[in-house]
Amino acid sequence: MKEITRLKEIERRYKALVQDTSLILLLINSEGKILDVNPTALEIYGYKEDDFLDKNYKELDLIPKNKRDSFQILFEDAFKKGSVKPMEFEILSKDGGYYWLSLEGSVVNIRQEPCLQLILQDINERKMAEMRLIEIQNILQDFSSTLEHKIVEKSKELVKSEEKYRALMQSSPNSILLVNRQGIIEDCNDTASIYIGLPKDQIIGRNILNIYSIKHREDAPDKMKIGEIYFPIEFEFTNHKGAKKVLSSNFSMIQLGDEIYTQIVSQEISARKEAEEVIKRELSRLKELDKMKSEFVYRASHELKTPLNSLNVASRTLLNYFHEDLDENISKLLTIIRNNGERLKHLVEDLLDVARIESQKMKITKKQENLTELIKQCGEDMSYFLQKRALSIHWDIAEDLFVQVDKVRFEQVILNLLSNAIKNTPPKGKITITAKETGNFIEIKVSDTGVGITEEEQKLLFKKFGKIER
């Protein structure tokens, strides 16, 4: 009885040790069935206890595929030799993570049955450190082997770079001045000599302020950085031969050897500035002409309204009150006069709107309106034309859409859209009007079953007096 108690105490301590250890512990019988597993194994592999127990280790991804054959040999030898030769390998856990583990084990008897107790340790941090160390060693080795070569090559490149710089400087169509920190010109190219009107030997050694009078700009940086190009300055000066020139100059800091210089690259823009002045004058003249045109269109359209209104009123009066007394041909002619008078009236209104927009005299008077009611009223106003062409109209409009709009202008837009849809939809077609809230906006669509418009025709939609021919 005492022996049983002692064995139970040993088993309890073993269990406690297994549960608390940071090592991975697996107990496998000679058939490969897993008899026991500790919490650390479950955490590392990402499995539940039921996924392990009574399962053959071959059914689980405990050992990577490239190590399974060698592990099987070790597994079989373990029961012959009593232990497993240590090995290291990388595993893929159930959640897709990779871990490096070390493995060793020994055969123990559990209830008179030989079992292989595997002890695995998480060596991921150590392996990562080793791999990083190897990587750093390789990098240092490569760096060390090429450093001397690069120094030699860099020296050659510096010589070539200076030669190229001088060649580029001399062949540049722009003026180039090299100025030291004291403002003294140390080098220049032939173009600079032409711009300034002095030989190179009379330019080199002079202060830049004695050559160009450039005022300080507020947006100029206090400290210029090497390799960065700063603001082009445009300025006018008279060179030493008396010729007036306009230059555009860029400034940059460059390093030649141990010295730092300001490089001033200038381009003559005298012709461009003259062209810009001509363009400004022409633009001003064109704006004035455009203003005169808009005024003329506005006045002419306004003057046309009175006789057109008289013509329309007269033709409507004759047709409404003297229709029975008129000859049929006269009635037809009066109808033509009335219809074309109405068309001219609309054209004149459109011209007036264009003139108002261009002269910024278009007044928009906004009030809180229910767009749902306004859109449906526009549909009713066009009902005659819809019936005439046997068209149906489908409404997909929210019940109440209140917004601040100019009622007259809004109705003008909707009526124009409906009119275009009616004109371009074949008989028995359908027109759909959709209106809904989209964020802070109200989206209104008028679609029809007509032929539509091409991408090229779409470009004409918002052009003044743009028209699509059918």
N, C-alpha and C positions, 0 to 999 in steps of 0.2 A: 504493500500500500504506500509506504514511504517512497519507494522507487517511482511509482506512478506519479505521486505528487511532485517529486523532483523533476521528472520528465516534463510534466505540464508547466512547471515554473520556467524550465529552460525554453520550452516552446513559446511561452508568453513573452519572455525577454527577446527571443529571436524575432517574434512578430513585431514587437515594439521597435526593434532595431531596423527591421525591414521597412516599416512604415515611415520612420523618421529620417532615414538616410537620404542623402542627395544623389546616391548612386542608383543606377537602373538595375533592378534585380528581376531575373526571370528564372523560373523552375520548369524544366522540360524533361519529360520521360524519354525512354529510349526509342519510342515510336514517333517522337517529335511533337507530342501534345503538350501544350502549355498548361501547367498545373497551378502556377501561382505567379502573380505580378504585383509590383509595388506601385504606389501613387506616382513616383517620379517617372516611371516608364510610361504611365498613362499620359502624364503632362507633356513629355518630350515627343512621344509618337502621335499624340492627339487622338487616341482611341479611348473608348470606355472599357470598363473591366469586362463586360460581357463580350466585347469584341475579341478579347484575348483568351479567356479561360475556355479550356476544352477544345481550343482550335489548334490545328497543326501550324507550326511556325511558317511552313512553306506557303500557307494560304494568305499570310499577311506580308506586307512590305517591310518586314523587320530588317532584312538584309538586302542591300542593293543588288540588282540583277547581275552586275559584273563580278560580284563577290559570292554569289550563291553556290556555285560549283565548288569553290575552294572551301567555303564554310561547311558544305555537306561532308567533304572529306574530313575536315577538322571535327565535325560533329560525330562522325562514325569512329574516328580515332580516339576521341575523348573517352568513350565507353570502354575502349581497349586499354588506353594508357592512363585513364583516371583524371586527365586535365586537358584544357584547351590552350593551344599556343596563342599568346597575345596577338591581336591584330587591330588596325585602325581603318575606319571607313566612313563614308558620308552617306547619310540616310535622307530620304524624302518623307516628311511627316504627312499625316492625313490632310492637314490644312495647306500643304504645298510648300512648307518651309524646309530648308536644308540644315542638317546638323552633322557635325563631326563627332564620332564616338570612338572610344577605345573599348576593346572586348577581351575579357579573359574569363576563365571558368574552370570548374572542377566537378567531378562526379561525387555525389553524396547519396547515401541510402536513406530513403524516406519510406518508412514502414516496410522495410526489407525490399524496396524496389529501387534499383539504381536510377538516379535522376541527375541531369546536368544542370548545375546552378551557374547561370551566366551573370557576370557582373560587368555592366557597361557604364562608362563615365562620359559625361558631356565635356568634350575637349574643344568645343567650337571656338571659344575665345583664344585658346592657345594656338589652334591651327590657323585662325585668321591672322594672328600676330606673326606666326611663322611665315605665312604666305606673303604678308605685307613686308616682312623683313627681307625675304628673298627678292620681292619686287624692288624694294629700295636698294638692295645690293646691286641688282642688275642695272637699275637706273644710274647709280653712282659709278658703276663700272663703265657703262656706256658714256656717261658724262666725262669721266676721267680720260677715257681713250680718245675722245674727240675734242676735248678742250684745247689742247695745244694746236691741233689742226685748225680749229676755228679761229684761234688768235691769229695764226699766220694768214688765214684766208681773210679775216676781218681787216687786217693791215693792208692787204692787197686791195680789198674793196674800197677802203678809205681813199687810197691813192687814186683808184679808178673813178670813185665818186667825185673827187675834187676835180679831176680832169674833165669828167662829163659835165659837172656844174659849170666850169669855165667855158666849155664848148657850147653848152646850151645858152649861157649868158651872152656870149658874143654873137650867136646866131639868132637870138630872139628878136622878133619884130617890135617888142615892147622895150621901153626904157627901163634899165635895171641899175639901181644904185645900192652899194653896200656901205652901210654907215655904222661906225663903232659906237660904243656907249657914250662917248663924249660928243657925238653929233658930227664927227669928222668923216667925210667921204673917203673910203679907202680903196674903192674900186668902182668901175662903171663900164658899161658896154658902149658900142659905137652908136646905138640908137639914142642913148642918153645924151651923147655928145651932140647929136643932130638936134634933139629937142631943146637942149639948153643953149646951143649956139656957141659952144666953146670947145677947144681941143681937150682930149681926155687928161693931158698932163696939167691943164689949168683947172680942171674940176677936182681931181684927186688932191686931197689935203685941205680942201675948203670946208667950212661949216655948212651943213645942209640948209640952215636958215638964210644963208647968203645966196642960195640958189633958188629955193622955193619959199615963198612966204605963206605958210600954212597955219591958220589959226587953230587953237585948241578946240576940240569938239567935246561937248558934254558927254556924248555916248562913248568916248574913247576909253578903253580899259586903262586903269592905273598901272597894272603890271601885265605886260604881254608874255605869253607862254610860247616856248619853242615849238615850232611845227604848226601853230595855229595862224590862220590868215584873218586879219581884222579889217573891218569896214572900208569900203572904197570911198575915198574923198574925191570930190569933183571940185576943181578950182581953176581959175583963169590966171595966167601970168604972161608977162612980156619977156621973151628971152633976150639974150645978150646981143642978138642981131636986130632987135626991134620987132620981131614977129609975135603977134598975139596968138596964144594957144590955150585950149581947154584940155586939161588932163584928168583922167580918173586913175587914182593911185590906191593900190593895196599894200598893206604893211604886214610883215611876218618876221618872226624871230628865227634865226638859223644859227647853228653852231658849226664852226669850221675849226677843227682841231680843238684847242682849249679856249678859243675866243668865241664870244657871242656877238652877233651883228643884227642890225635891223635891215631887212631887205625891202626896198621900195620898188615895186613894179608898177610902171605908169603906162597908160595907153592914151594916145591922143584921140579925143572925141569931139574935136571942133566941128567936123562935118555933121556928126550925129546931133549935136546941140543945135546947129542951124536948122537941121531937118525937123527937130522937135518943135522949134519955134514956129516953123512954117505950118506944121500939123496943128499946133495950138491955135494959130490964127484961123486956119481953115475950119477947125472944129467949132470955134466961136462963131464963124460966119454961118456954118451949117446949122448950128443951134438957133441962130437968129432967123434963118430961112424956115426952119422947121416950126418955130414959134409963129412966124407970119402965116405959114401954111395952115397951122392949126386954127389960128384966129380967123383966117379966110373961110375954112370949112365950117367953123362954128357960126360965123355971121351968115354965110350963104345958106346953111341948113336952116338957121333960124328964120331967115327971110322967106325961104320956100314954104315954111309951115303955114303961113297965113293964106296964100293962094290955094294951097293943097286942101286946107280945111274947108275953104269956101267951095272948092270944086267937089269935095266929098259930100258936104252938106247939101249942095244943090242937086247932085245926082241922086242921093238918097231920098230927098224931098220929092223929086219928080217920080221916082219909082214907087214910093210909098203912097203918095196922095193922088197922082195923076196916071197911075198905071193903066187903068181901064180906058183912058182917053188917048193913050199913045199907040202908035202903030207898032206891030210886033218887031220890025227891024230896028225902030228907034229904041224900043225897050231893050233889045239885045245890046245895042251900042251904048246905052246908058249903063247897063250892067257891066259892060267891059270897062267903061270910064270909072264906075264906082270901085270895081275890084282892083284896077290898076292904080287908082288914087289911093286906096288903102295900102297897097303894096309900096307905093312911093312914100306914103306917110311913115310906114315902118322903117324904110331905108333911111329916111331923113332922121328919124329918132335914133337909129343906130349910128349915123354919122355924128349926131350931136353928142351921143354917149362917148364915142371915140374922142371927139374934140374935148369934151369935159375931162376925160381921163388924162389925155396928153397935157392939158393945161392945168391939171390938178384942181379942176373946179367941180369934179364929181362929188356930190354931197351924199353921205350915207346917214340915214336917220334910223337908228336902231331902237326897237321896242321889243318887249317880251311878247313873243308870238308862239302859237302852237303850230309847229311845222306839219303835224299830221293833218290838221284841218286845211292848211294852205295848199299842201300837195294834192289832197283830194279835190279841192275846189278847182285847181288847175286841170285835173283830169276831167271834171265835169265841163269846164270851159271848152275842152277839146272833144267833147262827146260827139258833136256833129261830124267832125272829120273822121273820128273813129268809126262811126256807123257808115259813113260814106264809103270807106275802104274795107268795111266788114272785118274790122280788127277788134280783138278782145283785149281787155286790160286786166292784169292780175296785181292785187295789192298785197305787199308783204311789209306792212308798216306798223311800228309800235303804236300803242293806243294814244299816248300823249308824249310829245317831244317838245318841251318848252325851251326856247333859247332866244337870245337877243339878236334880232336880224332887222334888216331893212325890208319890209314886206314887199314893196314894189319891185325892188331889185331881185329879191329871192324868187318871186313869181315869174319875173322876166326870164331868169335862168331855167326854171323848171319848164315853162312853156316852150322855150327854145329847144330844150332836150326832147320834150314830147313831140314837138313839131317835126324835128329831124327823124325821130323814131317812126312817126306816122308816114313821112315821105319815103322812107327807105325800107319799110316792111311790106312784103307782098300781101295781097288780099287774103283774108282768113288767117292772118298771122297773129302773134301774141306779143304784147308789150308788158314787161314786168317792172314795177316800181318797188324798190326796197329802201327802207329807211330804218336805221337802228343806231343805238348808242355804242360807240367803240372808245372806251377809256373816257377822255375828256372831250371827245369829238362826236359828232353825229355824221354817220356815213350814209350818203344817198346815192343809189344806183338806178339808172334807167337802162334796161336791156331789152332787146327785141330779137325776133327770129329772122331778121334780115340777113343780108350777105356779109355784114360787118365791114371793117376797113383794114387795109394792109398796113404793115409797119411803115412803109413810105408815106401812106396817106395820114398816119397818125402824127407825123412831123408837121403837118399843115394845120392841125387842130387849133393851136394857140397862136398862129401867126395872124397878124392884122389883115383882114379881108381875104384870108386863106379860104379856098373853096375846093371841094373834091368833086371832080366831074364824074358823072355816071353815064 
